[in-house]
Each structure stands twice: as structure tokens, then as C-alpha cells.
Amino acid sequence: MEVQSDVREERTIEPQSAMVREAVPARPQRHRLLRGLAWSVGALGLIALGALGATLGPRYLGGVLPALVATAPTSAPAESPAAEPAAASAPAAAAEVVLAPEAVTRAGITTAPAEVLASQATIQLPGTVMADAYREVKVVPIVGGIVTKVHVELGTTVKRGAPLVTLFSTELAEAQTKYLSMQAMLTADRQKLQRTQQLVEIGAASRQELEDVTAVHASRATEVEAARQRLLLLGLSRAHVEALKSPAQVVSDVIVPAPITGVITGRTANLGQVASMGQELFVVTDLSQVWVIGDLYEQDFQTVHVGSEAALTTPAYPNLTLSGRVSYIDPRVDPQSRTAKVRVEVPNTEGRLRLGMYVTLAFTTPGRERIVVIPRAAVQTMGERQVVFVPAPDEEGKFLPRPVEVGPLRGDRVIIRSGVQPGEVVVTEGSFFLRAELLRNAPSSS
């Protein structure tokens, strides 16, 4: 009996374990169904959220979407935006231009080495344009009279010998009358001398009488020549004086000519004015060369000396630089300003500089530092950078762009602060062509 009860227990237990074994595999299936349901609900929620964002606009979801993006799991890390410029600049750093030999010839590419020059120090001081005192002439009449005509105005450019003013002069008329009288007396003395010579030949006159008549004739000839020269000095032409034979030919007008070629910079003559001999009527100035007077400080005496070159700039011509040379430095120093006057002679053939203009004098002196310069044509601008093209040493026809830092110009050359070493060869003529080729072959940003 006991054995049978044990057997029944086993039978009742075995079906229960079988039920357990069958229930265990059914549990993962339920989890997968729940997980799929959760993902479906989540997808529907995201779709609803997208519709809501499209309806309400990004202004209301500006704080929600970034949070979702930040918390959303990703299979791979996103690329950093900061890495994009570095990646974009990598091809630019490794950019090069390769040309065939015939293309190099057609482009006219030439090279030049970077040179080393001494640095320069510049001394600037203000100056004023003045007339060259050695080229300024005051016009005065050598005979007094009344002004009857003025031929020129202030600022007129005149040639040497051109009439400036006409005077009515009684003194000129008297000088001509005296000349005619002297000529008549000379003619009479010449006739007397001839008669005396004839009388001496026949013994009717003594040798002493002949000598006296000869001396009087010579004295009269000297007086006639002096009267003739005075007429020439008074302004009469040589032809007019030679033709003066009778009182009817006497003139009373004196024409005062221009003594030099220049500009009328001063005038005091007016119609009806009584001008005396030696009175200043005009000032004629030759402005083909002018003076610029500046004040030189004591500490610059050892730098600027007679013969030093000076560069002139003026606000009237912003893009023009004139050159001159120091011709005089005043040996006296002003006790108040501690400066000495310096005079610079400046050619002014085109008449740009006018009297009284303010200019800036610049004296350039060599310094102790050494600087690197290259031709101006070698530097090209690419975006915000300035570059030069350097021939590659390993391959003919290959040119590499190199960024440089440039300084001020030195004539037709430019100072290089960094990027090029002394003696290094750079492309001069044809650098613009290389720049165009580099930009043409650059990859598009799109």
C-alpha cells in the first residue's frame, strides 16, 4: 500500500514539472511582444512630435529637439565641426601648381632671389616753399617817367625781353636830342680837321693847330659814343639809334623789358603812376627751381648735412613724392626752438610747388638692422592672405604657394617680415598666372 501511494505521487508530480517546463519557453515570447509594442508606441510618439514640431515651429521646440538629439543613442560618433576647417585647409597647405616646360615659357615666368638690405630710419620735419632768391629779379627803370601802359598782370609767365611796362619819359627825349647835337658837333669837328690838314700841307697852318683840332675831334667822338650807349641803356634798339638822324625821329616812350624768363610775382606799376629811376615796378621769379625751408633739430645735425637727399610730400598732391637736395644749413641755432634752418633745393619744372605751400621733408638714413626684400610683383593676395610662389627644388615646373607677412614698400620692392629667407628664389613675373592656376584647380566648396 505504501508503494502504491508513492507511485501516485510521482505521477502527480511529473505532470506539474512538465507544465513548468512548458511555461518557461512562453515567457520570452511575451517579452518580445511587449518590447515591440513599446517600440511601436515610441515610433508613434516621435511621428506625433515631428508633426507637432512642423505645426508649432522650431521656436517652441528649440529646447526639446536638442535634448532629444543629445540623449539619442548613436552607433558612431558625429564628426566635429571644428575639424572641418582643418580638413579644408589641408589641401590648401599642400596645394601646388605644376606646369609643362612650354607652359612656363608661355607664361613668362621669371624668378629672383630675396635680397638683404640695411634698414632705414626716417626723419620728418615741416617745410615751406619759397622762391629761389638767386632766381628772383626786381625790375626797375633806368629812367624816370609816367606809366602809360602795363603789358602784364600778376602771375603772368613772361619770356626774357618781353615788354612789361611803357613809360613816357622826357629824360629819354632829352638824351636823344643830346645825341643828335653831339653828332652834329662831331660832323663839324671832322670837317674842321680835314681843312686844317690841307692848310698844314700848303704851309698855311702850323702843326700845333692841327694837333689841337685833332684832340677836339677825338673828344667829340667819345661824347657821341657815350650818348649812343645811353640811348641803348634807356631801351632804344640798336637799329633805332643807328637810324636816328633828325629831331623828327625822337621818341619819348621807354619800354621796360623782362630781364629773365619767369613769372610775375610782384607788381607795383599802375597807369598814370610817376616812376622814378631805380623804383621797383615788378618782380620776376624763375620758378623752375624753388627752395623749401625747414627747421632741423639739434639731434639730427649728425644725420642731415649739405648734399643729403630729401623726399617731399604735400597734401595738395597725396600720391606725389618730389625729391630735392640740401644746399644750406644755417650755422645759427634758434635759442627758443633749438633748431637750425635747412634749405632744400627742389626742381619745379612742372610748376606744382607754389610759393608759401606747406610740405613735409623726409630724410632717410641707413639703420643697423638688416631686412629682406623681394620684387613687388612677386606678392599675390589670396583671400585674406598674401603669398609668394617658390619653385620646388625636386621637380621642374612645380611651384608652391607660401604665405608671407609683408611690410612697407621700398621703391619697387617690398619688405618681407616672415615667410622668405635671404637668398631664397621666388617667382616675380608670372606670379599672377600661377595664382590664377591655383584658384582654377582648387576644389569647389560645394
C-alpha positions in Angstrom: 0.0 0.0 0.0 2.8 2.3 0.8 4.4 1.5 -2.5 1.3 2.4 -4.5 0.9 5.8 -2.8 4.5 6.6 -3.7 3.8 5.8 -7.3 0.8 8.1 -7.4 2.8 10.9 -6.0 5.3 10.6 -8.7 2.7 10.7 -11.4 1.1 13.7 -9.9 4.4 15.5 -9.7 5.6 14.7 -13.1 2.7 16.5 -14.9 3.4 19.5 -12.8 7.1 19.6 -13.8 6.0 19.2 -17.4 3.7 22.1 -17.1 6.6 24.1 -15.6 8.9 23.1 -18.5 6.2 24.1 -21.0 5.6 27.5 -19.3 9.2 28.6 -19.2 9.6 28.9 -23.0 6.4 31.0 -23.3 7.8 33.8 -21.1 10.5 35.2 -23.6 7.8 35.4 -26.3 5.8 37.7 -24.1 8.8 40.0 -23.5 9.4 40.3 -27.2 5.8 41.2 -27.8 6.0 43.8 -25.0 9.2 45.3 -26.4 7.8 45.5 -29.9 4.7 47.2 -28.5 6.9 49.7 -26.7 8.9 50.5 -29.8 5.7 51.0 -31.8 4.4 53.4 -29.2 7.7 55.2 -29.2 7.7 55.5 -33.0 4.1 56.8 -33.0 5.2 59.3 -30.3 8.2 60.5 -32.5 5.9 60.9 -35.5 3.4 62.9 -33.4 6.3 65.0 -32.1 7.5 65.7 -35.6 4.1 66.7 -36.7 3.8 68.9 -33.7 7.2 70.5 -34.5 6.2 71.2 -38.1 3.0 72.8 -36.8 4.3 74.8 -33.9 7.7 75.7 -35.4 11.2 75.3 -34.2 10.8 78.2 -31.8 8.7 76.1 -29.4 10.8 73.0 -29.8 14.2 74.7 -29.7 14.8 73.4 -26.2 13.3 69.9 -26.8 14.9 68.8 -30.0 18.5 69.4 -28.9 17.9 67.5 -25.8 16.5 64.6 -27.8 19.4 64.7 -30.1 21.8 64.8 -27.2 20.3 61.9 -25.5 19.6 59.8 -28.6 21.9 56.8 -28.9 24.1 56.8 -32.0 26.0 53.9 -33.5 29.0 56.1 -34.5 30.3 59.5 -33.1 29.4 62.5 -35.2 32.3 64.5 -36.9 33.3 67.6 -35.0 32.5 70.9 -36.9 35.8 72.3 -35.7 37.7 69.6 -37.7 36.1 70.7 -41.0 38.3 73.9 -41.5 41.4 71.9 -40.6 40.4 69.3 -43.2 39.6 72.0 -45.7 42.9 73.8 -45.1 44.9 70.7 -45.5 44.6 70.7 -49.3 45.5 74.4 -49.4 48.6 73.8 -47.4 49.6 71.0 -49.8 48.5 73.0 -52.9 50.9 73.2 -55.8 50.9 74.3 -59.4 52.6 72.1 -62.0 53.2 73.4 -65.5 54.8 71.9 -68.5 58.0 73.5 -69.8 56.2 75.1 -72.7 53.6 76.5 -70.4 56.3 78.0 -68.2 57.7 79.7 -71.3 54.4 81.0 -72.5 53.5 82.4 -69.0 56.8 84.3 -69.0 57.7 83.2 -65.5 60.9 84.7 -64.1 62.4 84.3 -60.7 64.6 86.5 -58.4 66.4 85.9 -55.1 65.3 87.6 -51.9 67.8 90.4 -51.1 69.1 91.7 -47.8 69.2 95.5 -47.3 70.0 97.7 -44.4 67.0 99.1 -42.6 66.2 102.8 -42.9 65.4 105.5 -40.3 63.3 108.4 -41.5 63.5 112.0 -40.1 60.5 114.1 -40.9 60.1 117.9 -40.5 57.7 120.5 -41.8 58.8 123.0 -44.5 57.6 126.0 -46.5 58.1 126.6 -50.2 59.9 129.8 -51.0 61.3 131.4 -54.2 65.0 130.8 -55.0 66.5 134.1 -54.1 69.1 133.7 -56.8 66.4 133.4 -59.4 64.3 136.3 -58.4 64.8 139.7 -60.1 63.4 143.1 -59.2 62.6 145.1 -62.3 63.4 148.8 -62.1 63.5 151.5 -64.8 66.8 153.3 -65.5 65.0 156.4 -66.5 62.1 158.2 -64.8 58.7 158.7 -66.4 55.0 158.3 -66.3 53.4 154.9 -66.7 51.3 154.9 -69.9 50.8 151.1 -70.4 51.2 148.0 -68.3 51.7 144.9 -70.5 51.5 142.1 -67.9 49.4 141.1 -64.9 50.4 139.5 -61.6 51.1 135.8 -62.2 51.8 136.1 -65.9 54.6 133.9 -67.3 56.9 136.0 -69.5 60.0 135.4 -71.7 63.2 137.3 -71.4 63.0 140.6 -73.3 59.2 140.7 -73.3 57.7 144.2 -72.6 56.5 144.8 -69.1 55.6 148.5 -68.9 55.8 151.6 -71.1 56.9 154.9 -69.7 56.6 158.4 -71.1 60.0 159.9 -70.4 61.2 163.4 -71.1 64.6 162.3 -70.0 64.7 159.8 -72.9 63.8 162.6 -75.3 66.5 164.8 -73.9 69.0 162.0 -74.3 68.1 161.6 -77.9 68.3 165.4 -78.5 71.7 165.5 -76.9 72.9 162.6 -79.1 71.8 164.4 -82.2 73.6 167.6 -81.1 76.7 165.6 -80.4 76.6 164.0 -83.8 76.2 167.5 -85.4 79.2 168.8 -83.5 81.2 165.7 -84.4 80.5 166.3 -88.1 81.6 169.9 -87.8 84.8 168.9 -86.0 85.6 166.3 -88.7 85.3 168.9 -91.4 87.5 171.3 -89.4 90.1 168.6 -89.1 90.1 168.0 -92.8 90.6 171.7 -93.6 93.4 172.1 -91.1 95.2 169.1 -92.6 95.0 170.7 -96.0 96.3 174.0 -94.7 99.2 172.3 -93.0 100.1 170.7 -96.3 100.4 174.1 -98.1 102.0 175.7 -95.1 99.1 178.0 -94.2 98.6 176.4 -90.7 101.0 175.2 -88.1 101.5 171.7 -86.8 100.3 172.8 -83.4 96.9 173.9 -84.8 96.5 170.5 -86.4 97.1 168.7 -83.1 94.6 170.9 -81.3 91.9 170.2 -83.8 92.6 166.5 -83.8 92.3 166.4 -80.0 88.9 168.2 -80.1 87.6 165.8 -82.8 88.6 162.7 -80.7 86.9 164.1 -77.6 83.8 164.8 -79.6 83.7 161.3 -81.0 83.9 159.9 -77.4 81.0 162.0 -76.3 78.9 160.9 -79.2 79.6 157.2 -78.4 78.7 157.8 -74.7 75.4 159.4 -75.8 74.7 156.5 -78.1 75.3 153.9 -75.3 73.0 155.8 -73.0 70.2 155.5 -75.6 70.7 151.8 -75.8 70.6 151.5 -72.0 67.4 153.6 -71.9 65.7 150.9 -74.0 66.1 152.0 -77.6 67.1 149.3 -80.1 70.4 149.5 -81.8 68.7 149.8 -85.2 66.6 152.8 -83.9 69.7 154.5 -82.6 71.6 154.0 -85.9 68.7 155.4 -87.8 68.3 158.4 -85.6 69.4 161.3 -87.8 66.9 164.2 -87.2 64.8 165.6 -84.3 61.7 164.3 -86.1 62.8 160.8 -85.2 63.0 161.5 -81.4 60.7 159.3 -79.3 59.7 159.7 -75.7 58.3 156.2 -74.9 60.5 153.9 -72.8 59.7 150.1 -72.8 61.0 148.3 -69.8 61.7 144.6 -70.8 61.7 141.4 -68.7 65.2 140.7 -67.6 64.7 136.9 -67.3 62.1 134.2 -68.2 59.8 133.6 -65.2 56.6 134.5 -63.5 55.4 138.0 -62.4 55.3 137.5 -58.6 55.2 141.2 -57.7 53.8 144.3 -59.3 53.5 148.0 -58.2 53.2 149.6 -61.6 49.8 151.2 -62.4 48.6 153.5 -65.2 49.4 157.2 -64.6 52.0 156.4 -61.9 55.1 158.6 -61.9 58.1 156.2 -61.7 61.5 157.4 -60.8 64.8 155.8 -61.8 65.5 152.8 -59.7 62.0 152.3 -58.4 60.8 148.7 -58.2 57.9 148.1 -60.6 57.8 144.3 -61.0 59.4 141.1 -59.5 60.1 138.3 -62.0 60.8 134.9 -60.5 62.1 131.8 -62.2 60.1 129.0 -60.5 61.7 126.1 -62.4 63.6 125.6 -59.1 62.4 126.6 -55.6 63.6 126.5 -52.0 62.0 124.6 -49.2 62.9 125.9 -45.8 62.5 123.7 -42.7 63.6 123.6 -39.1 66.2 120.9 -38.3 66.5 119.8 -34.6 69.9 119.5 -32.9 69.8 115.8 -32.5 69.6 115.4 -36.3 72.6 117.5 -37.2 74.8 114.4 -37.4 72.4 112.8 -39.8 71.4 115.6 -42.2 74.1 117.5 -43.9 74.7 119.6 -47.1 74.1 117.3 -50.0 71.6 115.0 -48.3 68.7 113.9 -50.4 65.1 114.8 -49.2 61.7 113.5 -50.2 58.9 116.0 -50.3 55.2 115.3 -49.9 52.3 117.7 -49.7 48.6 117.4 -49.1 47.9 119.1 -52.4 49.3 116.0 -54.2 48.7 113.0 -52.0 50.2 110.4 -54.4 53.2 112.5 -55.5 56.7 112.5 -54.0 59.2 115.0 -55.1 62.9 114.9 -54.4 65.4 117.6 -53.5 68.9 118.1 -52.1 70.1 120.1 -49.0 72.1 123.1 -50.2 72.5 125.1 -46.9 72.2 124.6 -43.2 72.1 127.7 -41.0 75.1 127.8 -38.7 73.0 129.5 -36.1 70.6 127.7 -33.7 67.4 129.3 -32.6 67.7 129.6 -28.8 63.9 129.0 -28.3 63.2 126.1 -30.6 66.7 124.6 -30.6 66.5 124.3 -34.4 68.5 125.5 -37.4 67.1 126.5 -40.8 67.8 123.9 -43.5 67.4 124.8 -47.2 66.4 122.2 -49.8 66.6 123.0 -53.5 63.8 121.3 -55.4 63.3 121.2 -59.2 59.9 122.5 -60.1 59.8 122.4 -63.9 56.0 121.5 -64.0 55.1 124.3 -61.5 53.4 122.0 -59.0 55.0 123.7 -56.0 53.7 127.2 -55.3 55.2 129.8 -53.1 54.0 129.5 -49.5 52.9 125.9 -49.7 53.4 123.7 -46.7 55.3 120.4 -47.3 56.8 117.6 -45.3 60.5 116.9 -45.7 61.7 113.3 -45.1 65.3 112.4 -44.8 66.1 108.7 -44.9 69.2 107.4 -43.2 70.5 103.8 -43.1 69.9 101.8 -39.9 71.7 99.0 -38.2 69.1 96.3 -38.8 69.0 94.1 -41.9 65.8 93.4 -43.8 64.7 91.0 -46.5 63.1 92.5 -49.7 61.7 90.9 -52.8 60.2 92.5 -56.0 56.8 93.9 -55.5 55.4 91.7 -58.4 56.2 88.5 -56.5 53.5 89.1 -53.8 49.9 88.0 -54.6 46.8 88.2 -52.5 44.6 85.1 -52.0 41.7 85.8 -49.7 43.0 87.3 -46.5 46.5 86.1 -47.0 49.4 87.2 -49.1 51.5 84.6 -50.7 54.6 84.1 -52.9 55.3 81.2 -55.2 58.5 79.3 -54.7 59.9 76.9 -57.3 60.0 73.3 -56.0 63.6 72.0 -55.7 62.7 68.4 -56.6 60.7 68.9 -59.8 61.0 71.4 -62.7 57.8 73.3 -63.4 56.3 72.8 -59.9 55.6 75.9 -57.9 54.5 76.0 -54.2 52.5 78.9 -52.7 53.9 80.2 -49.4 52.1 82.6 -47.0 54.3 85.7 -46.2 54.0 88.7 -43.9 54.8 91.9 -45.8 56.0 95.3 -44.6 56.1 98.7 -46.3 57.4 99.3 -49.8 61.0 100.2 -50.6 60.7 101.6 -54.1 59.7 98.7 -56.5 60.4 96.2 -53.8 58.5 95.1 -50.6 59.9 94.2 -47.2 59.2 90.6 -46.1 58.9 90.2 -42.3 58.4 86.4 -42.4 58.0 83.6 -44.9 61.0 84.0 -47.1 64.7 83.6 -46.2 67.5 85.7 -47.6 68.7 84.3 -51.0 65.6 82.2 -51.5 64.3 82.3 -55.0 60.7 83.5 -55.6 58.6 83.9 -58.8 58.3 87.5 -59.9 56.9 87.9 -63.4 54.1 85.3 -63.9 53.1 85.1 -60.2 49.7 86.3 -61.1 49.3 83.5 -63.7 50.3 80.9 -61.0 47.7 82.4 -58.7 45.0 82.1 -61.3 46.0 78.5 -62.0 45.9 77.7 -58.3 42.5 79.1 -57.9 41.2 77.4 -61.0 42.4 74.0 -59.9 41.2 74.4 -56.3 38.3 72.0 -55.3 34.9 73.6 -55.2 33.5 74.4 -51.8 30.1 72.8 -52.8 
